[in-house]
Amino acid sequence: MNAALGTFSKILSDPYFEAHLYDEYYGDSQYSVQPLFTREEDAYIREAGMIPVGLDGSQVPFAYMEKGKLKGIWPQLLALIEKKSGLRFALTPQAPQADYVAFLDQNPRQSLYCGITRRNLRMTQNAAVQLSDPLLQLDLMVVVNPEEFSTAGNEEFSLIVTDNTAVNSEFLSQMPLGQILYADTLVQCLLAVADHKAAATVCDSYTLNYYSWKPGISDLQDNYPLEFPSLQPCFAASADLDPVLMAILNKTIASLSQKEINQVIYDSTLGLHYQPSWTDWLKANSYLVASLALALILGVTLLIYRSRKQTEEQIQRRRTEMFRHKAEMDRISGLYNEDTFTEKAQAILAQDPPPYYLIYINIRRFKIVNELLGVEQADQLLSHIGSRLQDYCGRYPGSLACRITADHFMLMTPCEAYQANGREDILKDYTSDLNLSLEYGVYPITDRSLPMKLMQDRAALAAKNRTDPMFSEVGFYTDQQRQRIIREQQVLDEIEGAMDRGEIIIYIQAKYDIVAQRVIGGEALVRWQHPVRGLLGPGQFVGVLEENGQIMQLDYYVWEKTCQFLQRQHRLHEQVPPVSVNVSKYNFYRANLVALFTDLIAKYELRPGDLQLEITETACAEDTEQIYAVIRQLQQAGFTVLMDDFGAGYSSLNMFKDAPVDIIKLDMGFISSDENNAERSGAVIASIVNLSHSLNIPVIVEGVETQAQVDFLKSIDTRYIQGYYFSRPVPEEDYAALCYAKDEA
């Protein structure tokens, strides 16, 4: 009903509604609605001059160059807008990967960019950019390879799109286990589907109609049952654009009839087909070309066999050397590749040489180099590092270097050379606009029988675990790191069996009302009663499970144990305080999370109010759209949702305002231990509490440990606390005793 009223209101607010209605049912194809401008807008049109408009000049059939002239849907549509508005545009074709914002910033009061879609993430998330009303609607079709998608399961289905095609959430909602891949252009996406590198892509009908004539793409189909919202191309402009110009554009766009738009599309697409190139012909006739080439080679070989035999032997030797070089060397850096490095390094170590170091070298934030400087300059950086490492190996005999992958390098060098020379300053003579730096990990080779891959992993681990990653560039591998890795692997190996044997138990920490002086609930916290290592806190195994993707299994185990405890309490007591459980962020990408909780509640004869759900503030800050949507579904099912650790991460007024949570748990650690800042921190907490009261959101302050903290919280009207002041996390039976102490008395 509300949607219908909204649509009716929008129709009534359209100043051209009657004209469009007449055009639809009575007017002929030449009928055109003229926009109505104010005096200020008329004056702007007369004085505006040529307005610069940028557009992608390689988007067939939307905008493309033909015999030095710009053609396509956008140029014709802009010509129609010029005619109807009186504005004059100076069209500037741009390269496919051009920086749109840079173009707009050249003349922020007037510049426009045509063809940007309203769902373009780089635009919609940029406060410096504004968008006009949509010029037209482009329906998206799912294009698949008929040989591929019929056999692909949900978990194998991959969708390839450009990074401007914002369909991620719609795709994952329909294919929860699917995979999203990216390419630079739509043509690359279509070719990837044709070459079986992806199961599907999305494409508008006009572009698909053009490229469907290209060999390979012509075999694709557009009948796969996935649905995506239409694209809405529009003008993009700087936030500083003259608002009068934007008003003129939106009025003119509103005045365009569907027949006028259809005529532009008809004129720009009729008879427009992809013209196969010489390369396309070769690809389509590869067998014929190969046969002809083979026949020619055989004929020539037979004619000149005797005179060419010696020459062919020389060529073969050169080819063998060239292939050997290619097989051993990395093309960009000029260093050995990983396989050759491993072979030569093992040969050196087998000769019982003096002590060696294996040094891992990594470029910090290399992705930023790629994004800001481009692939060409990124390759120049890799080449520079390769050249410097070659120089080093030349100066210190017995040294080897290789490029492993991307921006990762390995150097094996005698300990004596490293200790005499120290860390090589590889970037000292490299000029760049960016502040580049490297990180090093050093593994002393003590056991030469270890696989080279394991040695490399240890060197990389040393770089990752440097003493101070912010300021220290070199990390040395230690036995403590090895022991930590072993312990982490033990956790992964033992955790499933520990749950089956009941070694994973829950402790519960009470939440306390300091005014009524009673327990109002608890929080279930996990412990591991290890048969050898004793009682382990969550810090000794939860982080390992999160890093290795096994946390969801542990989460569900704790949820069920908590429900079992609540069921036992309901059988003993009439009133049972609720207990909250932690919900790791990864659970919010489960398609059945709400069903998991509702099934647990039903299985143990509980009410949704008995089991509260806690999610950390940092998780809420990462993917708000997805996580907020699931939180609302849980709330609709009757569950109470708490935001845990508020104040410990990325707290903001926006999160306070927008996050759909029922209770906030404020971290007492927010108060600075520095006496000079304690008063300021206290004022911040008081403000948060007052704001929560105004918004009717209860606050539980956690981490409360002293009487002074309790007195302060009482002074700012804080009622609910959690922390060591009242109770540490305790076993289930001890928590139950806390809850019902007064009843038993």
QUIKA-V152520 format. One record per residue. N is the residue number from 1. PHI is phi as a letter, one per 20 degrees, with the letter a starting at -180 (999 if undefined). PSI is psi as a letter, one per 40 degrees, with the letter a starting at -180 (* if undefined). OMEGA is omega in whole degrees, -180 to 180 (999 if undefined). Layout:
N,PHI,PSI,OMEGA / N,PHI,PSI,OMEGA
This chain:
1,999,d,179 / 2,f,d,179 / 3,f,d,179 / 4,f,d,178 / 5,f,d,179 / 6,f,d,179 / 7,f,d,179 / 8,f,d,178 / 9,f,d,180 / 10,f,d,179 / 11,f,d,-178 / 12,f,d,-178 / 13,e,e,-180 / 14,e,h,-177 / 15,f,e,-178 / 16,d,e,-175 / 17,g,d,-178 / 18,f,d,179 / 19,f,d,177 / 20,f,d,180 / 21,f,d,179 / 22,f,d,-179 / 23,f,d,-176 / 24,f,d,-171 / 25,d,e,-177 / 26,c,d,-173 / 27,f,i,175 / 28,e,a,-174 / 29,f,e,-179 / 30,e,e,-175 / 31,f,h,-178 / 32,c,h,176 / 33,e,h,178 / 34,e,h,179 / 35,f,i,179 / 36,d,h,-177 / 37,d,i,174 / 38,f,i,178 / 39,f,d,179 / 40,f,d,180 / 41,f,d,176 / 42,f,d,180 / 43,f,d,179 / 44,f,d,-179 / 45,f,d,-178 / 46,f,d,-172 / 47,d,e,-169 / 48,f,d,-174 / 49,m,a,-179 / 50,e,h,-179 / 51,e,h,-179 / 52,f,h,179 / 53,c,h,176 / 54,e,i,175 / 55,b,i,179 / 56,f,h,-175 / 57,e,e,-179 / 58,c,f,-178 / 59,d,g,175 / 60,f,h,6 / 61,e,e,-174 / 62,e,d,177 / 63,b,h,-178 / 64,b,i,-180 / 65,e,h,176 / 66,c,h,-178 / 67,l,f,176 / 68,m,e,-178 / 69,d,h,-180 / 70,e,h,-178 / 71,c,i,174 / 72,p,a,-176 / 73,f,d,-177 / 74,f,d,179 / 75,g,d,180 / 76,f,d,180 / 77,f,d,177 / 78,f,d,176 / 79,f,d,178 / 80,f,d,178 / 81,f,d,175 / 82,g,d,-177 / 83,f,d,-175 / 84,e,d,-175 / 85,d,d,-174 / 86,n,e,176 / 87,f,i,177 / 88,c,h,-175 / 89,d,i,171 / 90,d,h,-174 / 91,f,h,-179 / 92,c,h,178 / 93,f,h,-180 / 94,d,i,175 / 95,f,i,-176 / 96,g,d,-177 / 97,d,f,-177 / 98,f,i,177 / 99,e,h,-176 / 100,f,d,-176 / 101,f,d,179 / 102,f,d,178 / 103,f,d,-178 / 104,f,d,-178 / 105,f,e,178 / 106,f,d,178 / 107,b,g,-170 / 108,f,d,-179 / 109,e,e,-175 / 110,c,d,-171 / 111,f,i,178 / 112,c,i,173 / 113,c,h,-172 / 114,e,h,172 / 115,o,e,176 / 116,f,h,179 / 117,e,i,-176 / 118,f,e,178 / 119,e,e,179 / 120,f,h,-174 / 121,f,d,-178 / 122,f,d,178 / 123,e,d,-174 / 124,f,d,180 / 125,e,e,-178 / 126,d,h,-178 / 127,f,e,-178 / 128,e,e,-176 / 129,c,i,173 / 130,c,i,-176 / 131,c,i,177 / 132,e,i,171 / 133,f,i,-178 / 134,f,i,177 / 135,f,d,179 / 136,a,i,179 / 137,d,h,178 / 138,d,h,179 / 139,f,h,179 / 140,e,h,176 / 141,d,i,178 / 142,e,h,-176 / 143,d,h,-176 / 144,c,i,172 / 145,e,h,-175 / 146,g,d,179 / 147,e,e,-171 / 148,d,d,-166 / 149,f,d,-178 / 150,f,d,-179 / 151,d,e,-176 / 152,e,h,174 / 153,e,i,-180 / 154,g,d,-176 / 155,f,e,-179 / 156,e,e,-173 / 157,f,h,-180 / 158,d,h,179 / 159,d,h,179 / 160,d,h,-178 / 161,b,i,170 / 162,e,i,-176 / 163,f,e,176 / 164,e,e,-178 / 165,e,g,-172 / 166,e,g,180 / 167,c,e,-173 / 168,g,d,-174 / 169,f,d,179 / 170,f,d,-179 / 171,f,d,-177 / 172,f,d,177 / 173,f,d,179 / 174,e,d,180 / 175,c,g,-173 / 176,g,d,-178 / 177,d,e,-178 / 178,f,i,-177 / 179,c,h,179 / 180,d,h,176 / 181,d,i,-176 / 182,c,i,173 / 183,c,i,-176 / 184,f,d,-175 / 185,c,i,179 / 186,f,d,179 / 187,f,d,177 / 188,f,d,177 / 189,f,d,-180 / 190,f,d,179 / 191,f,d,178 / 192,f,d,177 / 193,f,d,179 / 194,f,d,-178 / 195,e,e,177 / 196,m,f,176 / 197,e,e,176 / 198,b,i,-178 / 199,f,d,-174 / 200,b,i,169 / 201,b,i,176 / 202,d,i,-173 / 203,b,i,174 / 204,f,i,-172 / 205,f,d,-176 / 206,f,d,179 / 207,f,d,179 / 208,f,d,179 / 209,f,d,-180 / 210,f,d,-174 / 211,e,e,179 / 212,f,e,177 / 213,e,e,-179 / 214,f,h,179 / 215,g,h,-178 / 216,n,d,180 / 217,f,d,-178 / 218,f,d,-180 / 219,e,e,-178 / 220,f,i,179 / 221,c,i,-179 / 222,c,f,-174 / 223,c,f,-179 / 224,e,h,-172 / 225,f,g,168 / 226,d,i,-178 / 227,c,h,178 / 228,c,i,178 / 229,f,i,-179 / 230,f,i,172 / 231,e,i,-179 / 232,c,g,178 / 233,f,i,-178 / 234,b,a,172 / 235,e,h,169 / 236,d,i,-179 / 237,b,i,176 / 238,f,i,176 / 239,f,e,-180 / 240,e,e,180 / 241,g,i,177 / 242,g,h,-176 / 243,f,d,178 / 244,f,d,179 / 245,f,d,179 / 246,f,d,178 / 247,f,d,179 / 248,f,d,-180 / 249,f,d,-178 / 250,f,d,177 / 251,f,d,-179 / 252,f,d,178 / 253,f,d,180 / 254,f,d,-178 / 255,e,e,-179 / 256,f,h,176 / 257,e,i,179 / 258,f,d,179 / 259,f,d,178 / 260,f,d,179 / 261,f,d,180 / 262,f,d,-180 / 263,f,d,178 / 264,f,d,-180 / 265,f,d,180 / 266,f,d,-179 / 267,f,d,-173 / 268,e,e,-176 / 269,d,d,-178 / 270,f,h,178 / 271,m,e,-179 / 272,e,h,-179 / 273,c,i,178 / 274,f,h,178 / 275,e,h,-178 / 276,g,h,179 / 277,e,i,177 / 278,g,d,178 / 279,f,d,178 / 280,f,d,180 / 281,f,d,179 / 282,f,d,-180 / 283,f,d,-178 / 284,f,d,-177 / 285,d,f,-174 / 286,f,d,-180 / 287,f,d,178 / 288,f,d,179 / 289,f,d,-180 / 290,f,d,-180 / 291,f,d,179 / 292,f,d,-180 / 293,f,d,180 / 294,f,d,179 / 295,f,d,180 / 296,f,d,-179 / 297,f,d,180 / 298,f,d,-180 / 299,f,d,180 / 300,f,d,-179 / 301,f,d,179 / 302,f,d,-178 / 303,f,d,-172 / 304,d,f,-174 / 305,g,d,-174 / 306,f,d,-176 / 307,f,d,-176 / 308,e,e,-173 / 309,g,d,-179 / 310,f,d,180 / 311,f,d,-180 / 312,f,d,178 / 313,f,d,177 / 314,f,d,179 / 315,f,d,-179 / 316,f,d,178 / 317,f,d,179 / 318,f,d,179 / 319,f,d,180 / 320,g,d,179 / 321,f,d,180 / 322,f,d,180 / 323,f,d,178 / 324,f,d,179 / 325,f,d,179 / 326,f,d,-178 / 327,f,d,-175 / 328,e,d,-169 / 329,d,i,172 / 330,e,h,-172 / 331,f,d,-173 / 332,e,d,-174 / 333,e,d,-176 / 334,m,e,178 / 335,e,i,173 / 336,f,i,169 / 337,e,i,-172 / 338,f,d,-178 / 339,f,d,-180 / 340,f,d,178 / 341,g,d,-180 / 342,f,d,-179 / 343,f,d,-177 / 344,f,d,179 / 345,f,d,179 / 346,f,d,178 / 347,f,d,178 / 348,f,d,-177 / 349,f,d,180 / 350,f,e,-178 / 351,e,e,180 / 352,l,f,-178 / 353,e,i,173 / 354,f,i,-177 / 355,g,i,-179 / 356,c,i,169 / 357,d,i,168 / 358,d,h,-171 / 359,d,h,175 / 360,e,h,-179 / 361,c,h,-178 / 362,c,h,176 / 363,e,h,179 / 364,f,h,175 / 365,l,f,-179 / 366,f,d,179 / 367,f,d,179 / 368,f,d,177 / 369,g,d,179 / 370,f,d,-175 / 371,f,d,-174 / 372,e,d,-175 / 373,d,e,180 / 374,n,i,-175 / 375,f,d,-176 / 376,f,d,180 / 377,f,d,176 / 378,f,d,177 / 379,f,d,177 / 380,f,d,178 / 381,f,d,178 / 382,f,d,179 / 383,f,d,179 / 384,f,d,180 / 385,f,d,178 / 386,g,d,180 / 387,f,d,-179 / 388,f,d,179 / 389,f,d,174 / 390,f,d,177 / 391,f,d,-180 / 392,f,d,-179 / 393,f,d,177 / 394,f,d,-179 / 395,f,d,-176 / 396,c,g,-179 / 397,g,i,-178 / 398,n,e,179 / 399,e,i,178 / 400,c,i,177 / 401,c,i,177 / 402,b,i,170 / 403,d,h,-177 / 404,e,c,177 / 405,b,i,174 / 406,l,b,-176 / 407,d,f,-178 / 408,d,h,-179 / 409,c,i,175 / 410,c,h,176 / 411,c,h,173 / 412,d,h,-174 / 413,b,i,176 / 414,g,i,180 / 415,g,d,-178 / 416,f,d,180 / 417,f,d,-180 / 418,f,d,-178 / 419,f,d,179 / 420,f,d,-173 / 421,d,d,-175 / 422,m,a,179 / 423,f,h,-180 / 424,f,h,179 / 425,e,g,-171 / 426,f,d,-173 / 427,e,e,-172 / 428,f,d,-179 / 429,d,f,178 / 430,d,h,-177 / 431,e,h,179 / 432,b,i,176 / 433,f,e,180 / 434,e,i,176 / 435,e,g,-175 / 436,e,i,176 / 437,b,i,-179 / 438,d,i,171 / 439,c,i,-174 / 440,c,i,172 / 441,c,h,-175 / 442,d,h,175 / 443,d,h,175 / 444,f,h,-177 / 445,f,h,-180 / 446,d,d,179 / 447,d,h,-175 / 448,f,e,-180 / 449,e,e,-179 / 450,f,i,174 / 451,f,i,-179 / 452,g,d,180 / 453,f,d,179 / 454,f,d,176 / 455,f,d,179 / 456,f,d,178 / 457,f,d,-180 / 458,f,d,177 / 459,f,d,178 / 460,f,d,178 / 461,f,d,179 / 462,f,d,178 / 463,f,d,-179 / 464,f,d,-176 / 465,d,f,176 / 466,f,i,-176 / 467,g,d,178 / 468,c,g,-174 / 469,g,d,-179 / 470,f,d,-172 / 471,c,d,-178 / 472,e,h,-178 / 473,e,e,-174 / 474,d,h,174 / 475,c,h,179 / 476,d,h,178 / 477,f,h,-180 / 478,c,i,179 / 479,f,d,177 / 480,f,d,177 / 481,f,d,178 / 482,f,d,179 / 483,f,d,179 / 484,f,d,179 / 485,f,d,179 / 486,f,d,179 / 487,f,d,179 / 488,f,d,179 / 489,f,d,177 / 490,f,d,178 / 491,g,d,-178 / 492,f,d,-178 / 493,f,d,-170 / 494,d,e,-168 / 495,f,d,-178 / 496,f,d,178 / 497,f,d,179 / 498,f,d,178 / 499,f,d,180 / 500,f,d,-179 / 501,e,e,179 / 502,m,e,179 / 503,f,d,177 / 504,e,h,-177 / 505,c,i,177 / 506,d,h,167 / 507,d,i,-178 / 508,c,h,176 / 509,d,h,-174 / 510,f,i,168 / 511,d,h,-165 / 512,c,h,174 / 513,e,h,-174 / 514,f,e,176 / 515,e,d,180 / 516,e,e,179 / 517,l,f,178 / 518,b,i,177 / 519,f,h,180 / 520,d,e,180 / 521,q,a,-179 / 522,b,i,176 / 523,c,h,180 / 524,f,h,-180 / 525,c,i,-172 / 526,e,i,173 / 527,c,i,179 / 528,d,h,176 / 529,e,g,-174 / 530,f,h,-177 / 531,f,d,-178 / 532,d,d,-173 / 533,e,e,178 / 534,n,a,-177 / 535,f,h,-178 / 536,d,h,175 / 537,f,i,-177 / 538,f,d,-179 / 539,f,e,-177 / 540,e,e,179 / 541,b,d,-177 / 542,f,d,-179 / 543,f,d,178 / 544,f,d,-180 / 545,f,d,179 / 546,f,d,-179 / 547,f,d,-176 / 548,d,e,172 / 549,m,f,-179 / 550,d,e,-175 / 551,f,d,-175 / 552,f,d,178 / 553,f,d,178 / 554,f,d,179 / 555,g,d,-177 / 556,f,d,178 / 557,g,d,-180 / 558,f,d,179 / 559,g,d,-177 / 560,f,d,177 / 561,f,d,179 / 562,f,d,178 / 563,f,d,177 / 564,f,d,177 / 565,f,d,-179 / 566,f,d,179 / 567,f,d,179 / 568,f,d,-179 / 569,f,d,178 / 570,f,d,179 / 571,f,e,-178 / 572,d,d,-172 / 573,c,i,180 / 574,f,d,179 / 575,d,h,-178 / 576,c,h,178 / 577,f,i,179 / 578,f,i,176 / 579,c,h,-180 / 580,e,i,176 / 581,c,i,179 / 582,e,h,180 / 583,d,h,-180 / 584,f,i,-174 / 585,f,d,-177 / 586,f,d,-180 / 587,f,d,-177 / 588,f,e,175 / 589,d,e,171 / 590,f,h,179 / 591,f,d,-173 / 592,d,f,-175 / 593,f,d,-179 / 594,f,d,180 / 595,f,d,178 / 596,g,d,-178 / 597,f,d,-180 / 598,f,d,178 / 599,f,d,178 / 600,f,d,180 / 601,f,d,-180 / 602,f,d,-177 / 603,f,d,-176 / 604,d,e,171 / 605,l,f,-180 / 606,d,i,172 / 607,d,i,178 / 608,g,d,180 / 609,f,e,180 / 610,f,d,-174 / 611,d,h,178 / 612,e,i,-173 / 613,c,h,-180 / 614,d,h,174 / 615,c,h,-176 / 616,f,i,178 / 617,f,d,-178 / 618,f,d,177 / 619,f,d,179 / 620,f,d,-175 / 621,e,e,-171 / 622,e,d,-178 / 623,b,g,-170 / 624,g,d,-177 / 625,g,d,-179 / 626,f,d,-174 / 627,f,d,179 / 628,f,d,-180 / 629,f,d,-180 / 630,f,d,178 / 631,g,d,-180 / 632,f,d,177 / 633,f,d,178 / 634,f,d,178 / 635,f,d,178 / 636,f,d,177 / 637,e,e,176 / 638,o,e,-177 / 639,e,i,174 / 640,e,h,-176 / 641,d,h,179 / 642,d,i,172 / 643,e,h,-176 / 644,e,i,173 / 645,l,f,178 / 646,f,h,-178 / 647,o,e,-179 / 648,e,e,-176 / 649,c,b,-171 / 650,d,f,-176 / 651,g,h,177 / 652,b,i,177 / 653,f,d,178 / 654,f,d,180 / 655,f,d,178 / 656,g,d,-176 / 657,f,d,-168 / 658,e,d,-173 / 659,f,h,-177 / 660,e,g,180 / 661,d,i,-177 / 662,e,d,-176 / 663,c,i,176 / 664,d,h,174 / 665,d,h,-176 / 666,e,h,-178 / 667,f,h,180 / 668,f,d,177 / 669,f,e,176 / 670,f,d,180 / 671,f,h,-177 / 672,f,i,175 / 673,f,e,178 / 674,f,h,-177 / 675,g,d,-179 / 676,f,d,-178 / 677,d,e,-175 / 678,f,d,-179 / 679,f,d,179 / 680,f,d,180 / 681,f,d,178 / 682,f,d,179 / 683,f,d,179 / 684,f,d,180 / 685,f,d,178 / 686,f,d,180 / 687,f,d,180 / 688,f,d,179 / 689,f,d,179 / 690,f,d,180 / 691,f,d,180 / 692,f,d,176 / 693,f,d,-180 / 694,f,d,-179 / 695,e,e,-180 / 696,m,f,178 / 697,d,h,178 / 698,f,i,179 / 699,c,h,171 / 700,d,h,180 / 701,e,h,-178 / 702,d,i,-178 / 703,n,f,-179 / 704,e,h,-172 / 705,c,e,-173 / 706,c,i,177 / 707,f,d,179 / 708,f,d,178 / 709,f,d,178 / 710,f,d,180 / 711,f,d,178 / 712,f,d,-178 / 713,f,d,176 / 714,f,d,-177 / 715,f,d,179 / 716,d,f,176 / 717,m,f,174 / 718,e,h,-171 / 719,d,d,-171 / 720,d,h,-179 / 721,c,i,173 / 722,b,h,-180 / 723,r,a,-176 / 724,f,d,180 / 725,g,d,-180 / 726,e,d,-178 / 727,a,h,169 / 728,f,i,169 / 729,f,h,-174 / 730,c,i,176 / 731,g,i,-174 / 732,g,d,-176 / 733,f,d,178 / 734,f,d,176 / 735,f,d,179 / 736,f,d,178 / 737,f,d,176 / 738,f,d,-176 / 739,f,d,-170 / 740,d,f,-179 / 741,f,d,-178 / 742,f,d,-179 / 743,f,d,-179 / 744,f,d,178 / 745,f,*,999
